[in-house]
Amino acid sequence: MASVGNISRRGLLGSAVAVAAAAATGVTGAGSARAATQGAQGAQGGHASGGVTPLWREFAATPFTHAQVPFIGRAGYRGGSDLPRQRKAVANVLHYGAEPDGSADAAPAINRAIAAAGERGGGTVLIPAGTYRVDDIIRIGHSNVVVRGAGSGRTKLYATRNLTELIGGYGSRYGGDKSSWSWAGGLIWLCPEERWTSLTDAIKAKAWPFEGWTGNKRDEWQTLTTVAPAHRGDRSITVESTKRLKRGGLVLLRLVDDADHTLLEHMAGGGPGPESYYWDDKTKLTSYVPYEWPVRITAVHGHKVTLERPLPLDVRPEWDPRLTTLVTPLTGSGIEGLTLEAVETPQSQHLLDKGYNGVAFQCAYDCWADDITVRHVDNGFGLIGASACTLRRTRVEGRGSHHPYYCREGSHDNLIEDFAIAQRTVPAPAGTQLHGINVEGLSSYNVWSRGEMEMGTFDSHRGMPFANVRTDITVNNNGRHGGDASAGPLFGARFTHWNIRVTNGRAGLMRIDGLAPYSATVGVSEVTEFDQIDVPDFTGDLHTRLEAYGTPEAVWPPNLHDAQRALVR
């Protein structure tokens, strides 16, 4: 092994991990130096609490192809880059007529300022300190537009109406009397202008749409090129033609399942369990296929194309792999430094939400939220067909939410870090439901990192999400997960829970070594079952890993995402 001075490559990695963790927690100076020293010692087996977790050693040797732990080191905005610094202000909502004293509806002025910035090609829209009454949706529909308040403690938008009032009732495409506002849309809604219009027109016409990257009927795409076989973890792929591809372009990798459901089996890790599972009656799950993964191209050379992130799955001929177009995405846009407070109303009965929803990202790529609080909402922060977005320093508080955070409809590679769910301020009405940090609908490679959850749970809402990570989170596990039986398995392969501190000792999707195939449960507090007891969806050996059970304080590295970022820098 190559070394520099007396420190091996492994020691340097340990130092990098420790420095990343120290930076994330604000430890500097001597504290940072101590962390770096401990990191180097831990990487060589000398850490005081037992050394580097064995699973991390394995992962670091094969980071892109490990059997149980996914590579999520490039999750979030621009492959895990820092959020952009302040951009030039091109509009101030006060100049468009907004009143900061809550005396009049400021939504028209705010939306005019946002539209003006979009028409100029982007820029920052300022919402100075104050309280702004908003009687309509705040829409960010142009790329490179940033809406910035004076801070979540200084700028408040007070929302008086819900999405049912503003757009209309939104039924479910799967039937029944459910309200899709229980899992879609936001009173601040980041979505490309044309896509937002097509979605809301369909809702008004009661033609309940698909919500993702290829339109209401999933047919708004064209083939750019076909793709040769490749393996999960590859960064470069071979394509038939590069005529319609360019560096920096955003494309969809599209994989279609075959009659034997071998793509779904692959997402579940393969082997006898997934092969014996009965997929055909899981109609909600099969509606999520084709699997559509948006990714940016970083280089084109001959027939070789290099991608921003490693392939999430194998690429096999039987799945008709191709790169395709997608709807015009929203990119480079963000919302920062404000609180959205909805008028306080009782929480609705389960699945009948009216749509007092917080911030929604839809068909958004490389977008972000930073220092945002939502209060008294039905649903807090939503990722709907959204990828490569970062939600940083976000918080859900107030009277209690159905989904404080939700991630669905094929959302991939998102990063939610430094997040909080506060204890509800009023008791939950009868017939309501609390989930927590939700993921479903074949969503993959998403990360929840450094969280404080005073209520809620880790809600894998069926729809077989796979390769997602929850790390360095404290949770009072008092919520319940959901999911329709027709949505299939709770988990696909490579789900990882890493350093999870469960304050009330309740199980329920915390320890997943008996549930999720090819998964890792590392440093989870000791938990016991309660009345919602789950059984594995797949038979036979799940090929799972359990380490440091009952001792989250012993896990090193303590944050899997920070460690992976340090590994690839």
C-alpha positions in Angstrom: 0.0 0.0 0.0 1.3 3.4 -0.9 1.9 5.9 1.9 2.8 9.5 2.5 5.3 9.9 5.4 4.1 7.6 8.1 0.3 7.7 7.2 -1.1 5.1 4.9 -3.7 5.7 2.2 -6.2 4.2 4.5 -5.1 6.6 7.3 -5.5 9.5 4.9 -9.0 8.3 4.1 -9.8 8.1 7.8 -8.5 11.7 8.3 -10.7 12.9 5.4 -13.7 11.2 6.9 -13.1 12.8 10.3 -12.5 16.2 8.8 -15.7 16.0 6.8 -17.6 15.0 9.9 -15.9 17.8 11.9 -16.8 20.3 9.3 -20.4 19.1 9.2 -20.8 19.6 13.0 -18.8 22.9 13.2 -15.8 21.4 15.0 -12.8 23.5 14.0 -9.2 24.2 15.2 -8.0 21.8 17.9 -11.2 19.9 17.8 -10.9 19.3 14.1 -7.3 18.2 14.5 -8.3 15.7 17.2 -11.0 14.4 14.9 -8.6 14.0 12.1 -6.1 12.2 14.3 -8.9 9.9 15.6 -10.0 9.3 12.0 -6.5 8.2 11.0 -6.2 6.0 14.0 -9.7 4.6 13.5 -9.0 3.8 9.9 -6.1 1.7 11.0 -8.1 -0.1 13.7 -7.1 2.2 16.6 -10.2 4.2 17.3 -11.1 4.2 21.0 -14.7 2.9 20.5 -13.6 -0.1 18.4 -12.2 1.2 15.1 -13.7 1.6 11.7 -16.8 -0.5 11.2 -15.9 -3.6 9.2 -18.6 -2.9 6.7 -17.0 0.5 6.0 -13.7 -1.1 5.3 -15.4 -3.4 2.8 -17.3 -0.6 1.2 -14.2 1.6 0.8 -12.5 -1.2 -1.2 -15.5 -1.5 -3.7 -17.5 1.6 -3.3 -19.5 1.5 -6.5 -20.5 -2.2 -6.5 -20.8 -3.2 -2.8 -23.6 -5.8 -2.3 -25.3 -4.1 0.7 -24.3 -0.5 0.9 -25.1 1.9 -2.1 -22.8 4.6 -3.3 -24.4 7.9 -2.4 -21.3 10.1 -2.3 -22.5 12.2 -5.2 -26.2 12.7 -4.0 -27.6 16.2 -4.2 -27.1 19.4 -6.1 -24.3 19.2 -8.8 -23.1 15.8 -7.7 -22.8 16.8 -4.0 -21.3 20.3 -4.6 -21.8 23.1 -2.1 -24.9 25.2 -2.8 -24.1 28.2 -4.9 -23.1 31.5 -3.3 -25.4 34.5 -3.4 -26.3 35.6 -6.9 -27.0 39.1 -8.1 -30.5 40.3 -7.0 -32.6 41.2 -10.0 -35.9 41.8 -8.3 -37.3 42.8 -4.9 -40.9 41.9 -4.2 -41.5 45.2 -2.5 -40.9 46.9 -5.8 -43.7 44.8 -7.3 -46.2 45.8 -4.7 -45.9 43.2 -1.9 -46.7 44.5 1.6 -44.5 43.1 4.4 -47.1 43.6 7.1 -49.6 40.9 6.1 -52.3 43.4 5.2 -52.9 42.3 1.6 -52.3 39.3 -0.7 -48.7 39.4 -1.7 -48.8 36.3 -4.0 -49.4 38.3 -7.2 -46.4 40.6 -6.5 -44.1 37.7 -5.5 -45.0 35.7 -8.6 -44.6 38.7 -10.9 -41.1 39.3 -9.5 -40.2 35.6 -10.0 -41.6 35.6 -13.5 -39.6 38.8 -14.3 -36.4 37.1 -13.1 -37.1 34.1 -15.2 -37.7 36.2 -18.3 -34.2 37.8 -17.8 -32.6 34.3 -17.7 -32.4 34.0 -13.9 -31.2 35.8 -10.8 -32.2 36.3 -7.2 -35.6 37.5 -6.1 -35.5 39.1 -2.6 -38.3 38.9 -0.1 -37.2 41.2 2.7 -38.0 40.6 6.4 -41.7 40.8 7.3 -44.9 38.8 7.1 -46.5 38.4 3.6 -50.0 37.1 3.2 -50.2 34.8 0.2 -53.6 33.7 -1.1 -52.2 31.7 -4.0 -49.4 29.3 -4.9 -45.9 30.7 -5.1 -44.5 29.2 -8.3 -40.9 28.9 -9.4 -41.1 27.8 -13.0 -38.0 29.1 -14.7 -34.5 27.8 -14.3 -31.7 29.7 -12.5 -34.2 31.6 -10.4 -33.5 31.8 -6.6 -36.1 33.2 -4.2 -34.4 34.4 -1.0 -35.9 35.7 2.2 -34.0 37.3 5.0 -33.9 34.1 7.0 -36.4 31.6 8.2 -36.8 33.6 11.5 -37.3 36.9 9.7 -39.3 36.4 6.4 -42.7 34.6 6.7 -45.2 33.8 4.0 -48.6 33.3 5.6 -50.7 31.0 3.3 -54.4 31.3 3.7 -55.7 28.8 1.1 -55.1 25.1 0.2 -54.5 23.4 -3.1 -58.1 22.1 -3.3 -59.4 25.7 -3.2 -56.7 27.0 -5.6 -56.6 24.2 -8.2 -59.5 21.8 -7.5 -60.0 18.3 -6.1 -57.2 15.9 -7.1 -58.3 12.2 -7.2 -56.0 9.2 -7.5 -55.1 7.6 -10.8 -55.4 4.3 -8.9 -59.0 4.8 -8.1 -60.9 5.3 -4.8 -61.8 8.5 -3.0 -58.3 9.4 -2.0 -57.0 12.9 -2.4 -53.7 13.1 -4.3 -53.0 16.3 -2.4 -52.0 13.9 0.3 -48.8 13.3 -1.5 -48.4 15.9 -4.3 -48.1 19.7 -4.8 -47.0 22.6 -2.7 -47.9 26.1 -1.8 -44.4 26.8 -2.9 -44.0 24.7 -6.0 -40.8 24.4 -8.0 -41.7 22.9 -11.4 -41.0 23.9 -15.0 -43.7 26.2 -16.3 -44.9 24.1 -19.1 -45.0 20.9 -16.9 -46.9 22.7 -14.2 -49.5 23.9 -16.6 -49.9 20.4 -18.1 -50.3 18.9 -14.7 -52.8 21.4 -13.3 -54.8 21.4 -16.6 -55.1 17.6 -16.3 -56.2 17.9 -12.6 -58.8 20.5 -13.5 -60.1 18.2 -16.2 -60.1 15.2 -13.8 -57.7 13.3 -16.1 -55.4 12.2 -13.2 -51.9 12.4 -14.6 -48.6 10.6 -14.1 -46.3 13.2 -12.5 -42.8 12.5 -13.6 -40.2 13.2 -16.3 -42.1 12.1 -19.4 -45.5 13.8 -19.2 -49.0 13.1 -18.0 -49.2 9.8 -20.0 -45.5 9.0 -19.8 -45.2 9.2 -23.6 -43.5 12.6 -24.1 -40.0 11.2 -24.9 -37.9 10.4 -27.9 -35.0 8.0 -28.2 -31.6 9.7 -28.4 -29.6 6.5 -28.6 -29.5 2.9 -27.5 -27.0 1.7 -24.8 -24.7 -1.3 -24.8 -24.6 -3.7 -21.8 -22.9 -2.2 -18.7 -22.7 -2.9 -15.0 -23.9 -1.1 -11.9 -21.2 1.3 -10.8 -19.9 2.1 -14.3 -19.4 5.8 -15.1 -18.9 5.4 -18.8 -21.2 3.7 -21.2 -21.1 2.8 -24.9 -23.9 4.0 -27.1 -24.9 3.5 -30.7 -24.8 7.2 -31.6 -23.6 10.4 -30.0 -25.1 12.7 -32.6 -27.8 14.0 -30.2 -25.7 14.0 -27.0 -23.5 16.7 -25.7 -21.4 17.5 -22.6 -23.6 19.0 -19.9 -26.8 17.7 -21.4 -29.4 16.1 -19.2 -30.8 12.8 -20.4 -33.0 9.9 -19.1 -31.7 6.4 -18.9 -34.7 4.3 -19.6 -35.0 0.6 -18.6 -38.1 -1.4 -19.4 -39.1 -4.6 -17.5 -39.6 -7.8 -19.4 -42.4 -10.4 -19.1 -40.5 -12.3 -16.4 -39.9 -9.1 -14.3 -36.2 -9.6 -14.3 -35.6 -5.8 -13.9 -37.7 -5.8 -10.7 -35.9 -8.8 -9.5 -32.6 -7.1 -10.2 -33.7 -4.0 -8.2 -34.5 -6.4 -5.3 -31.0 -7.9 -5.5 -31.8 -11.0 -7.6 -31.6 -14.6 -6.5 -34.2 -17.2 -5.4 -36.3 -14.8 -3.2 -37.1 -12.2 -5.8 -37.4 -14.9 -8.5 -40.1 -16.6 -6.6 -42.0 -13.4 -5.7 -45.3 -13.0 -7.5 -45.1 -9.6 -9.3 -48.0 -9.7 -11.8 -50.7 -8.6 -9.4 -48.6 -5.6 -8.0 -50.2 -3.3 -10.5 -49.3 -0.1 -8.7 -45.6 -1.1 -8.6 -45.5 -2.2 -12.2 -47.0 1.2 -13.2 -43.7 2.8 -12.0 -41.8 0.9 -14.7 -40.0 1.9 -17.0 -37.4 3.0 -14.6 -36.3 6.5 -15.6 -33.1 7.9 -14.2 -32.1 11.5 -15.2 -28.4 12.1 -15.4 -26.1 14.8 -16.7 -23.4 13.9 -19.3 -19.9 15.0 -18.4 -18.0 13.9 -21.5 -18.6 12.4 -25.0 -15.8 10.7 -26.8 -16.4 8.5 -29.8 -19.1 6.1 -28.8 -18.2 6.5 -25.1 -20.3 8.7 -22.8 -19.3 9.6 -19.3 -22.0 10.3 -16.7 -22.1 12.5 -13.7 -23.0 9.6 -11.4 -22.3 5.8 -11.6 -25.0 3.6 -13.1 -27.6 2.8 -10.5 -28.3 -0.7 -12.0 -27.0 -3.1 -14.6 -27.8 -2.3 -18.2 -29.0 -5.4 -20.0 -30.3 -5.9 -23.5 -33.5 -7.5 -22.3 -34.5 -4.2 -20.7 -34.3 -2.2 -24.0 -31.8 0.3 -22.5 -31.7 3.7 -24.2 -31.0 7.3 -23.5 -34.1 9.5 -24.1 -35.3 13.0 -23.9 -37.3 14.3 -20.9 -39.6 17.2 -20.4 -37.8 20.5 -20.1 -36.5 20.4 -16.5 -36.2 23.0 -13.9 -32.5 23.4 -13.1 -30.4 25.8 -11.0 -33.3 27.2 -9.0 -33.7 27.4 -5.2 -35.7 28.7 -2.3 -33.9 30.1 0.7 -34.3 31.8 4.1 -38.0 31.9 4.9 -40.9 30.3 6.7 -44.1 29.2 5.0 -46.9 29.1 7.6 -50.3 27.8 6.6 -53.4 29.0 8.4 -53.9 26.6 11.2 -56.6 24.1 10.6 -57.2 20.6 12.0 -55.3 17.9 10.2 -57.5 16.1 7.7 -58.5 12.4 7.8 -56.0 10.0 6.4 -55.6 10.4 2.6 -58.1 13.2 2.4 -55.7 16.1 2.7 -56.9 19.4 1.3 -53.4 20.5 0.3 -52.0 22.8 2.9 -48.7 21.6 1.6 -45.2 23.1 2.0 -42.5 23.1 -0.7 -42.7 20.7 -3.6 -39.9 20.0 -6.2 -41.2 18.4 -9.4 -39.3 17.6 -12.5 -36.5 19.5 -10.9 -32.8 18.7 -11.2 -29.9 20.5 -9.5 -32.3 22.6 -7.4 -32.3 23.3 -3.7 -33.9 24.5 -0.5 -31.9 26.1 2.3 -33.0 27.5 5.7 -36.7 26.8 5.1 -39.3 26.1 7.8 -42.9 25.0 7.1 -45.6 25.2 9.8 -49.1 23.8 10.1 -48.9 21.9 6.8 -50.5 18.7 5.6 -47.3 17.6 3.9 -44.0 19.3 4.4 -41.3 18.9 1.7 -42.0 16.9 -1.4 -39.8 15.4 -4.1 -42.0 14.2 -7.0 -40.1 13.0 -10.1 -37.2 15.2 -8.8 -33.5 14.3 -8.8 -30.1 15.6 -7.7 -31.7 18.2 -5.4 -30.4 19.3 -2.0 -32.7 20.2 0.9 -30.5 21.7 3.6 -31.5 23.2 7.0 -35.2 22.4 6.6 -37.7 22.0 9.4 -41.3 20.9 9.7 -43.3 22.1 12.8 -46.7 23.1 14.0 -50.0 21.2 14.4 -48.7 17.9 12.8 -48.3 16.6 9.3 -49.2 13.6 7.3 -45.9 13.4 5.4 -43.3 15.7 6.8 -41.0 14.7 4.0 -41.9 12.5 1.0 -39.9 11.2 -1.9 -41.8 9.5 -4.7 -42.6 9.0 -8.4 -39.1 7.9 -9.4 -37.0 10.5 -7.5 -33.3 9.8 -7.3 -30.0 11.0 -6.0 -31.5 13.7 -3.7 -29.9 14.8 -0.4 -31.8 15.9 2.6 -29.4 17.0 5.3 -29.6 18.9 8.6 -33.3 18.4 8.8 -35.8 18.5 11.7 -39.3 17.4 12.4 -40.6 19.1 15.6 -43.1 17.6 18.0 -46.7 18.5 17.1 -48.2 21.4 19.0 -51.7 19.9 19.2 -52.9 16.3 19.7 -53.5 14.3 16.5 -57.2 14.2 15.6 -58.8 10.7 15.4 -58.4 9.1 12.0 -55.3 10.9 10.9 -51.9 9.4 10.2 -48.3 10.4 10.7 -45.5 8.9 8.6 -42.1 10.7 8.7 -39.4 10.6 6.1 -41.1 8.8 3.2 -39.7 7.1 0.1 -41.5 5.0 -2.5 -42.2 4.5 -6.2 -38.8 2.9 -7.2 -37.0 6.0 -5.9 -33.3 5.3 -5.4 -30.0 6.6 -4.1 -31.6 9.3 -1.9 -30.0 10.3 1.4 -31.4 11.6 4.7 -28.5 12.8 6.9 -28.1 14.5 10.2 -31.7 14.6 11.3 -33.6 15.4 14.5 -37.1 13.7 14.4 -39.1 14.5 17.5 -41.9 12.4 15.8 -42.5 10.3 12.8 -40.8 7.1 11.4 -38.7 5.9 8.5 -41.6 5.4 6.1 -40.8 3.1 3.2 -44.2 3.3 1.6 -43.9 0.1 -0.5 -43.4 0.7 -4.3 -40.0 -1.0 -3.7 -37.6 2.0 -3.2 -34.0 0.7 -3.3 -30.4 1.9 -2.5 -31.5 4.6 -0.2 -29.6 5.7 3.0 -30.6 7.2 6.3 -27.7 8.2 8.5 -26.9 10.0 11.7 -30.5 10.6 12.7 -32.1 10.8 16.1 -35.8 9.7 16.0 -38.7 9.4 18.4 -40.2 6.6 16.4 -43.9 7.2 17.0 -45.2 7.2 13.4 -46.4 4.3 11.2 -45.4 3.4 7.7 -48.0 3.1 4.9 -48.3 1.5 1.5 -50.9 -0.2 -0.7 -50.5 -4.0 -1.1 -50.6 -3.5 -4.9 -47.4 -1.4 -4.6 -45.3 -4.5 -3.8 -42.3 -4.8 -1.5 -41.3 -2.4 1.2 -37.7 -2.5 0.1 -35.5 -3.3 -2.8 -31.8 -4.0 -2.4 -29.0 -1.9 -0.8 -31.1 0.0 1.8 -28.9 1.2 4.6 -29.6 2.6 8.1 -26.4 3.9 9.6 -26.1 5.4 13.1 -29.7 5.7 14.0 -30.5 6.7 17.6 -34.1 5.6 18.5 -35.1 7.5 21.6 -38.2 5.5 22.4 -36.8 2.0 21.6 -39.7 1.2 19.2 -39.0 -0.9 16.1 -40.9 -0.3 12.9 -38.5 -0.1 10.0 -35.6 1.0 12.1 -33.8 -2.3 12.2 -34.2 -3.7 8.7 -31.9 -6.8 8.6 -35.0 -9.1 8.8 -36.9 -7.2 6.1 -34.8 -5.6 3.4 -32.8 -7.7 0.9 -29.1 -7.1 0.6 -29.4 -4.3 3.2 -27.2 -3.0 6.0 -28.3 -2.0 9.5 -25.3 -0.4 11.3 -25.3 1.3 14.7 -29.1 1.3 15.3 -30.3 1.5 18.9 -31.8 -1.6 20.4 -35.5 -1.7 19.5 -38.5 -3.8 20.3 -41.6 -4.6 18.1 -44.9 -2.9 18.6 -48.3 -3.5 17.0 -47.2 -2.8 13.4 -45.1 -5.9 12.8 -43.8 -6.4 9.3 -42.6 -9.7 7.7 -40.1 -9.9 4.8 -41.6 -9.7 1.3 -39.0 -12.2 -0.1 -38.4 -15.7 1.0 -35.0 -17.3 1.9 -31.7 -15.7 2.7 -32.0 -11.9 2.6 -28.2 -11.5 2.5 -28.4 -8.7 5.0 -25.8 -7.2 7.4 -26.1 -6.2 11.0 -23.3 -4.4 12.8 -23.0 -2.5 16.1 -26.6 -3.2 17.0 -27.6 -1.4 20.1 -24.5 0.8 20.1 -24.8 3.7 17.7 -22.2 5.7 19.6 -19.6 3.0 18.5 -20.1 3.5 14.8 -17.1 4.9 12.8 -17.5 6.7 10.6 -20.6 8.1 12.3 -22.1 9.6 9.1 -22.1 7.4 6.0 -22.8 10.2 3.6 -20.0 12.4 4.9 -17.6 9.5 4.7 -18.5 8.6 1.1 -18.1 12.3 0.0 -14.7 12.3 1.6 -13.9 9.1 -0.2 -14.5 10.5 -3.7 -13.2 14.0 -3.3 
